[in-house]
């Protein structure tokens, strides 16, 4: 068998095959070190990402200074309002005894104002009773039946009750404002704004309710009473019983006319929504009827019916206005 002649280069340089080793794939350590030696601007220039076991939190450190080459992640301040779980700015813990003491003092202020209003009302109670008596009956002034007094203190008790109505009018805005001061530390700034706006609004609505009672409800009610009894009995109205009905109805309607305010505050403060109130309207109607028959009872059932209708109309009118302005 013949042998092929050796390559001339190999013959001239017998060590060539020994100086050029066979090529092999680089190992992991060599490829890692090679990637760190790449010149800047190459595609492999980014430093390795760092993780905390749950996700990427950084992408490298400055080995010369020992600091991270990227900013630290920002986390929310625990004192800030995150997700609506923070407390109002002035909220602080107080012992229960201090809360009770503060509440009693604020109620004492309300009672003081109400008592002062009642005392002032006693000065003109007789003239006010005469004026109301002559205007609630469906007669000409000279045909109005005179009041009947059936026990010695009836006139004085009627004066006190009528004067107390003035005291309630003056104490109502004070009561609302004292409630605001009591709850102020636990209210957010927007809630404080709504509550302060509610104070004058409450006074206006109470005045409108009392005027509504005097101008519309009481004349209709006594018109019905007169028609109901006329022709079958002689009409004789007792002073005390008549003014009990007038005062109760007028004061109750002053509170009833707060319904729009309560609904507005509840929706603005996020307690409820117009849609939820509309879905539960039948329950509210039943509650209104129950309250009307509880506080304005009369044998003919006319007074509670009028009050219940007024409450339902106020409720539905408020929901209609809220729908018109786009509040859901």
C-alpha positions as CSV (number, residue, x, y, z in Angstrom):
1,X,0.0,0.0,0.0
2,X,1.4,3.4,-1.0
3,X,1.5,6.3,1.4
4,X,0.4,9.8,0.4
5,X,3.2,12.4,0.6
6,X,3.1,14.8,3.5
7,X,2.2,18.4,3.0
8,X,5.2,20.6,2.3
9,X,4.2,23.1,5.0
10,X,4.0,20.4,7.5
11,X,7.3,19.2,6.4
12,X,8.9,22.5,6.8
13,X,7.2,23.3,10.1
14,X,6.8,20.1,12.0
15,X,5.4,21.9,15.1
16,X,2.5,23.6,13.3
17,X,0.0,21.0,14.2
18,X,1.0,21.3,17.8
19,X,0.6,25.2,18.0
20,X,-3.0,25.3,16.4
21,X,-5.2,23.4,18.9
22,X,-8.5,22.1,17.8
23,X,-11.5,24.6,18.2
24,X,-14.0,23.8,20.9
25,X,-17.2,25.7,22.2
26,X,-16.6,28.1,25.0
27,X,-17.6,27.2,28.5
28,X,-20.2,29.1,30.6
29,X,-17.5,30.9,32.6
30,X,-15.6,32.0,29.5
31,X,-18.8,33.3,27.8
32,X,-19.7,35.2,31.0
33,X,-16.3,36.8,31.3
34,X,-16.4,37.6,27.6
35,X,-19.7,39.4,27.8
36,X,-18.3,41.7,30.5
37,X,-15.3,42.6,28.4
38,X,-17.4,43.7,25.4
39,X,-16.8,47.3,24.4
40,X,-19.4,50.0,25.3
41,X,-22.2,50.4,22.9
42,X,-22.5,46.7,22.0
43,X,-25.8,44.9,22.4
44,X,-24.5,43.0,25.4
45,X,-23.6,46.1,27.4
46,X,-26.6,46.0,29.9
47,X,-25.7,44.8,33.4
48,X,-27.5,41.8,34.9
49,X,-30.9,42.3,36.5
50,X,-31.2,41.9,40.2
51,X,-34.3,40.4,41.8
52,X,-35.6,40.0,45.4
53,X,-37.2,36.6,44.7
54,X,-40.5,38.1,43.7
55,X,-39.6,40.5,40.8
56,X,-37.0,42.8,39.4
57,X,-36.0,45.6,41.7
58,X,-32.9,46.9,40.1
59,X,-30.5,46.4,37.2
60,X,-27.0,46.7,38.6
61,X,-24.7,48.4,41.0
62,X,-22.0,50.9,40.6
63,X,-19.1,48.8,41.7
64,X,-16.8,51.8,42.3
65,X,-19.1,53.6,44.7
66,X,-21.1,50.6,45.9
67,X,-24.4,52.3,45.1
68,X,-27.1,51.2,42.8
69,X,-26.9,52.6,39.3
70,X,-30.7,52.9,39.2
71,X,-33.0,54.7,41.6
72,X,-34.7,52.8,44.4
73,X,-38.4,51.9,43.8
74,X,-40.8,54.4,45.4
75,X,-43.4,53.1,47.8
76,X,-46.4,55.1,49.1
77,X,-46.1,57.0,52.3
78,X,-48.1,55.2,55.0
79,X,-49.4,58.5,56.3
80,X,-51.0,59.4,53.0
81,X,-54.5,58.6,52.0
82,X,-54.1,55.3,50.1
83,X,-57.2,53.5,49.1
84,X,-59.4,55.6,51.5
85,X,-58.0,53.8,54.6
86,X,-56.2,56.7,56.2
87,X,-57.8,58.7,59.1
88,X,-58.9,62.3,58.9
89,X,-56.2,64.9,59.6
90,X,-57.5,65.9,63.1
91,X,-58.7,62.5,64.2
92,X,-57.3,61.4,67.5
93,X,-58.1,58.9,70.2
94,X,-60.1,60.2,73.2
95,X,-61.4,58.4,76.3
96,X,-65.1,57.5,76.2
97,X,-65.7,59.7,79.3
98,X,-64.3,62.7,77.4
99,X,-66.6,62.1,74.4
100,X,-69.6,61.8,76.7
101,X,-68.6,65.0,78.5
102,X,-68.2,66.9,75.3
103,X,-71.6,65.7,74.0
104,X,-73.4,66.8,77.2
105,X,-71.8,70.2,77.0
106,X,-72.8,70.7,73.4
107,X,-76.4,69.5,74.1
108,X,-76.5,72.0,77.0
109,X,-75.7,74.8,74.6
110,X,-78.6,73.7,72.4
111,X,-80.9,73.5,75.3
112,X,-79.8,77.0,76.5
113,X,-80.5,78.5,73.1
114,X,-83.9,76.8,72.9
115,X,-84.8,77.9,76.4
116,X,-83.9,81.5,75.6
117,X,-86.0,81.4,72.4
118,X,-88.9,80.0,74.4
119,X,-88.6,82.8,77.0
120,X,-88.6,85.4,74.3
121,X,-91.6,83.8,72.6
122,X,-93.6,84.1,75.9
123,X,-93.5,87.9,75.6
124,X,-95.7,87.8,72.4
125,X,-97.3,84.4,72.8
126,X,-100.9,85.7,73.3
127,X,-100.8,87.9,70.1
128,X,-99.3,85.0,68.1
129,X,-102.0,82.6,69.3
130,X,-104.7,85.1,68.4
131,X,-103.2,85.7,64.9
132,X,-103.0,81.9,64.1
133,X,-106.4,81.2,65.4
134,X,-108.0,83.8,63.2
135,X,-106.2,82.6,60.0
136,X,-106.3,78.8,60.1
137,X,-110.1,78.5,60.1
138,X,-112.1,78.7,56.8
139,X,-114.2,81.6,58.0
140,X,-114.3,85.3,57.8
141,X,-112.5,86.8,60.8
142,X,-115.8,87.9,62.4
143,X,-117.2,84.4,62.0
144,X,-114.3,82.4,63.5
145,X,-115.5,80.3,66.4
146,X,-113.9,81.5,69.7
147,X,-111.6,79.1,71.5
148,X,-112.8,77.2,74.5
149,X,-110.8,76.7,77.7
150,X,-111.6,73.6,79.7
151,X,-109.1,73.8,82.6
152,X,-107.4,76.7,84.4
153,X,-103.8,76.1,83.1
154,X,-104.8,75.4,79.5
155,X,-104.1,79.0,78.3
156,X,-100.7,79.1,80.0
157,X,-99.7,75.7,78.8
158,X,-100.7,76.7,75.2
159,X,-98.6,79.8,75.5
160,X,-95.6,77.8,76.6
161,X,-96.1,75.2,73.8
162,X,-96.4,77.9,71.2
163,X,-93.3,79.7,72.5
164,X,-91.4,76.4,72.5
165,X,-92.0,76.3,68.8
166,X,-89.9,79.5,68.4
167,X,-87.3,78.0,70.7
168,X,-87.1,74.9,68.5
169,X,-86.7,77.1,65.4
170,X,-83.7,78.9,67.0
171,X,-82.2,75.7,68.5
172,X,-82.3,73.7,65.2
173,X,-79.4,75.4,63.4
174,X,-77.4,75.5,66.7
175,X,-78.0,71.8,67.1
176,X,-76.8,71.1,63.6
177,X,-73.7,73.2,64.1
178,X,-72.9,71.6,67.5
179,X,-73.2,68.2,65.9
180,X,-70.7,69.4,63.3
181,X,-68.3,70.5,66.0
182,X,-68.7,67.2,67.8
183,X,-67.9,65.1,64.7
184,X,-65.4,67.5,63.1
185,X,-62.2,65.6,64.1
186,X,-63.6,62.5,62.4
187,X,-64.6,64.2,59.2
188,X,-62.5,64.6,56.0
189,X,-62.2,68.1,54.5
190,X,-64.8,67.6,51.8
191,X,-67.3,66.2,54.5
192,X,-66.7,69.3,56.6
193,X,-67.5,71.5,53.6
194,X,-70.8,69.7,53.0
195,X,-71.8,69.8,56.7
196,X,-71.1,73.5,57.0
197,X,-73.2,74.2,53.9
198,X,-76.0,72.2,55.5
199,X,-76.4,74.5,58.5
200,X,-78.0,77.5,56.6
201,X,-79.8,75.1,54.3
202,X,-81.3,73.4,57.3
203,X,-82.7,76.7,58.6
204,X,-84.2,77.6,55.2
205,X,-85.8,74.2,54.8
206,X,-87.3,74.3,58.3
207,X,-88.7,77.8,57.7
208,X,-90.2,76.6,54.4
209,X,-91.7,73.6,56.1
210,X,-93.4,75.7,58.8
211,X,-94.6,78.2,56.2
212,X,-96.0,75.3,54.1
213,X,-97.9,74.0,57.2
214,X,-99.3,77.4,58.1
215,X,-100.3,78.4,54.5
216,X,-101.5,75.1,53.0
217,X,-101.8,72.1,55.3
218,X,-103.5,73.7,58.3
219,X,-106.2,75.6,56.2
220,X,-106.9,72.4,54.3
221,X,-107.1,70.4,57.5
222,X,-109.5,72.7,59.3
223,X,-111.5,73.0,56.1
224,X,-112.0,69.3,56.3
225,X,-112.7,69.4,60.0
226,X,-115.4,72.0,59.5
227,X,-117.0,70.1,56.5
228,X,-116.9,66.9,58.5
229,X,-118.7,68.3,61.6
230,X,-120.9,70.9,59.9
231,X,-124.7,70.1,60.0
232,X,-124.3,67.3,62.6
233,X,-122.9,69.2,65.6
234,X,-122.2,72.6,67.0
235,X,-118.5,73.4,66.3
236,X,-116.5,74.2,69.5
237,X,-112.7,74.0,69.3
238,X,-110.8,73.5,72.5
239,X,-107.8,75.9,72.7
240,X,-105.3,73.4,74.1
241,X,-106.2,70.4,71.8
242,X,-106.3,72.7,68.7
243,X,-102.9,74.2,69.3
244,X,-101.5,70.8,70.2
245,X,-102.4,69.7,66.7
246,X,-101.1,73.0,65.1
247,X,-97.8,72.9,67.0
248,X,-97.2,69.2,66.4
249,X,-98.0,69.5,62.7
250,X,-95.9,72.6,62.2
251,X,-92.9,71.3,64.1
252,X,-93.1,68.0,62.4
253,X,-93.2,69.5,58.9
254,X,-90.1,71.6,59.8
255,X,-88.3,68.3,60.3
256,X,-89.9,66.6,57.3
257,X,-88.6,69.3,55.0
258,X,-85.1,68.2,56.0
259,X,-85.5,65.1,53.8
260,X,-83.9,66.6,50.7
261,X,-80.9,67.8,52.8
262,X,-80.4,64.4,54.4
263,X,-80.5,62.7,51.0
264,X,-78.1,65.2,49.4
265,X,-75.6,64.8,52.3
266,X,-75.8,61.0,52.3
267,X,-75.0,60.9,48.5
268,X,-72.3,63.6,48.6
269,X,-70.5,61.8,51.4
270,X,-70.7,58.4,49.7
271,X,-73.0,56.8,52.3
272,X,-75.6,55.8,49.6
273,X,-76.5,56.4,46.0
274,X,-79.5,57.7,44.2
275,X,-80.0,54.4,42.4
276,X,-80.1,52.5,45.7
277,X,-82.7,54.9,47.2
278,X,-84.8,54.6,44.0
279,X,-84.7,50.8,44.3
280,X,-85.8,50.9,47.9
281,X,-88.4,53.6,47.5
282,X,-91.3,51.4,48.7
283,X,-89.6,50.8,52.0
284,X,-89.1,54.5,52.5
285,X,-92.8,55.2,51.6
286,X,-93.8,52.7,54.3
287,X,-91.5,54.3,56.8
288,X,-92.9,57.8,56.0
289,X,-96.5,56.6,56.5
290,X,-95.6,55.0,59.8
291,X,-93.9,58.1,61.1
292,X,-96.8,60.3,59.9
293,X,-99.4,58.2,61.7
294,X,-97.2,58.0,64.8
295,X,-96.6,61.8,65.3
296,X,-99.6,63.5,63.7
297,X,-102.5,61.3,64.7
298,X,-106.0,62.8,64.7
299,X,-109.4,61.0,64.7
300,X,-110.2,61.8,61.1
301,X,-106.8,60.5,59.8
302,X,-106.5,63.6,57.6
303,X,-103.4,65.1,59.1
304,X,-101.1,61.9,58.8
305,X,-102.3,61.4,55.3
306,X,-101.3,64.9,54.3
307,X,-97.9,64.6,56.0
308,X,-97.2,61.2,54.5
309,X,-98.0,62.6,51.0
310,X,-95.7,65.6,51.7
311,X,-92.8,63.3,52.7
312,X,-93.2,61.1,49.7
313,X,-93.3,64.1,47.3
314,X,-90.2,65.5,48.9
315,X,-88.4,62.2,48.6
316,X,-89.3,61.6,45.0
317,X,-88.7,65.2,44.0
318,X,-85.2,65.0,45.4
319,X,-84.5,61.8,43.5
320,X,-85.8,63.4,40.3
321,X,-83.5,66.4,40.8
322,X,-80.5,64.2,41.4
323,X,-81.3,62.2,38.2
324,X,-81.7,65.4,36.2
325,X,-78.2,66.6,37.3
326,X,-76.7,63.3,36.5
327,X,-76.0,61.9,40.0
328,X,-76.3,58.2,40.3
